Amino acid sequence: MKKVVKLFLVMLTVTLLALLGFGGYKYFKEHQEQLKLEQQELEEKRDKKRQAVIAEAEILFKGYYVDEAIKLLESDQEIINDKLQELIKSYKEYKDSYVLYEGTVHHIFFHSLILYPEYLFKDITIPTGGYNEGFSYKRELERMLPLLLENNFVLYNIKDVYTKDENGKMIRKEIYLPEGKKPLILSVDDPALSYGKGFADQMIIDENGNLATKVITPDNETIITYDGDVELVVNNFIKEHPEFSYRGARGIIATTGWEGFLGYDLRTEESVQEAKKVADKLKEEGWLFASHSYTHNRQNYFGPNSNPANIKSDTTRWLNRMVPVVGETDIFIAPFGYRLKGAGLDVILDNGFDIYCTVASTSYEELHDDYALMSRIEMGGYSYRWYRDYISEHLFDVSKVKDSYRPPVSNE
């Protein structure tokens, strides 16, 4: 039957060519060539579109938006070929390989980054506390992030760790990640940017809508940088390594109010609105906000002699003055890591804060009926010295991060 059809088509072609003559044959050939060129152009356009879709899907995939990446690859049936089908299959197999993470969720925190340590510490042979104990250098954070990535850590949203069940009881949510990956929470304390030279002076939004930092150098020159504090360094690293952030997670910014916020004094409506624009941009990029109290006061507040009336007054001030800037939150990061109890703790919980973070030398979590407690490890000279072994075992090799230009800590 096939031979008959083939013979018929050949005879039909010969007959048409005979009827058309030489001119018709030439037209027929040219038409065929034109159709071939059009088909090639169409396939080139499809391939160009296919490559663009694959590139976009790869970025989604690396950031653990696997379902979204699959949906994108399947969105245009016209460009699907064997290669795309294989890629879709591999993405689905990858998602199916996720395993339940049941280990400890580590939480590290920073203060504003020291940009000019040589300016702050003229003589590194003299033991010193303060900034040396509690702060990291920018270049230390830049060394730390690749090590955390190498050790399979991925930034995770603390809101995806804890939640309340249908009975209002706090639980830890199930965490599914690719095998070997470990969730990491990161936070930044006291982002007033009021520390002076050696640090960023203000966080701004530049003319192109990007976050930037205004820095006053030791030579009194004001410059604009895009890596002047923790948030921007982390953002930059994730742009190069999207696999370091699980579905857009960044970190938590623990705000006080008494010294302002990100270089804005908050004493005028104009200052509040400018600060809010920066806060909104940070939230857009995945950063969360927490209360770190309004006063950050140890005496009769967040310390051994804490007075519930003072805690209530402080909390009210934070809600009234900081919520208009950073928005509502249920995360409370305790000043000095102090763990309130009794009536003082009740004030915090009654005002909607049900994730409570402290400070410790190790990582631990506690689940209570009405709140979750999580410890944090400070990243600074004191920890690099006294918690070296724990950090090196569980997080990163301190010897590869700690800067050689650091004074001894004061009690070393």
RAHU-V254101 format. One record per residue. N is the residue number from 0. PSI is psi as a letter, one per 40 degrees, with the letter a starting at -180 (999 if undefined). Layout:
n: (N,N)
psi: (PSI,PSI)
This chain:
n: (0,1,2,3,4,5,6,7,8,9,10,11,12,13,14,15,16,17,18,19,20,21,22,23,24,25,26,27,28,29,30,31,32,33,34,35,36,37,38,39,40,41,42,43,44,45,46,47,48,49,50,51,52,53,54,55,56,57,58,59,60,61,62,63,64,65,66,67,68,69,70,71,72,73,74,75,76,77,78,79,80,81,82,83,84,85,86,87,88,89,90,91,92,93,94,95,96,97,98,99,100,101,102,103,104,105,106,107,108,109,110,111,112,113,114,115,116,117,118,119,120,121,122,123,124,125,126,127,128,129,130,131,132,133,134,135,136,137,138,139,140,141,142,143,144,145,146,147,148,149,150,151,152,153,154,155,156,157,158,159,160,161,162,163,164,165,166,167,168,169,170,171,172,173,174,175,176,177,178,179,180,181,182,183,184,185,186,187,188,189,190,191,192,193,194,195,196,197,198,199,200,201,202,203,204,205,206,207,208,209,210,211,212,213,214,215,216,217,218,219,220,221,222,223,224,225,226,227,228,229,230,231,232,233,234,235,236,237,238,239,240,241,242,243,244,245,246,247,248,249,250,251,252,253,254,255,256,257,258,259,260,261,262,263,264,265,266,267,268,269,270,271,272,273,274,275,276,277,278,279,280,281,282,283,284,285,286,287,288,289,290,291,292,293,294,295,296,297,298,299,300,301,302,303,304,305,306,307,308,309,310,311,312,313,314,315,316,317,318,319,320,321,322,323,324,325,326,327,328,329,330,331,332,333,334,335,336,337,338,339,340,341,342,343,344,345,346,347,348,349,350,351,352,353,354,355,356,357,358,359,360,361,362,363,364,365,366,367,368,369,370,371,372,373,374,375,376,377,378,379,380,381,382,383,384,385,386,387,388,389,390,391,392,393,394,395,396,397,398,399,400,401,402,403,404,405,406,407,408,409,410,411)
psi: (d,d,d,d,d,d,d,d,d,d,d,d,d,d,d,d,d,d,d,d,a,d,d,d,d,d,d,d,d,d,d,d,d,d,d,d,d,d,d,d,d,d,d,d,d,d,d,d,d,d,d,d,d,d,d,d,d,d,d,d,d,d,e,e,g,d,d,d,d,d,d,d,d,e,d,h,d,d,e,h,a,d,d,d,d,d,d,d,d,d,d,d,d,d,d,e,e,i,i,h,h,e,a,i,h,i,h,i,i,i,a,i,i,h,d,g,d,d,d,d,g,d,h,e,e,h,h,i,b,b,d,d,d,e,i,i,i,d,d,d,d,d,d,d,d,d,d,d,d,d,e,f,i,h,h,i,h,d,e,e,d,i,i,i,a,e,e,e,h,h,i,h,i,h,h,h,i,i,h,d,i,h,i,h,h,h,i,h,i,f,f,d,f,f,e,a,i,e,i,i,d,i,h,i,h,a,e,e,e,i,i,i,h,h,h,h,i,d,e,f,h,h,i,h,i,f,f,e,i,d,d,d,d,d,d,d,d,d,d,d,g,d,e,e,h,h,f,e,i,b,a,h,h,h,h,a,d,d,e,a,h,f,e,h,e,e,e,i,d,d,d,d,d,d,d,d,d,d,d,d,d,d,d,d,e,e,i,i,i,i,h,f,i,d,d,f,h,d,h,e,c,g,a,d,f,h,h,d,d,d,d,d,d,d,d,d,d,d,d,d,d,d,d,d,d,e,i,i,i,e,h,h,h,h,h,e,e,h,h,i,i,b,d,d,d,d,d,d,d,e,e,e,h,e,h,h,h,a,h,i,e,i,h,i,i,h,h,i,d,e,i,i,h,h,i,i,h,i,h,a,d,d,d,d,d,d,e,d,d,d,d,d,d,d,c,i,h,d,d,e,d,h,i,d,g,h,i,i,i,d,f,999)
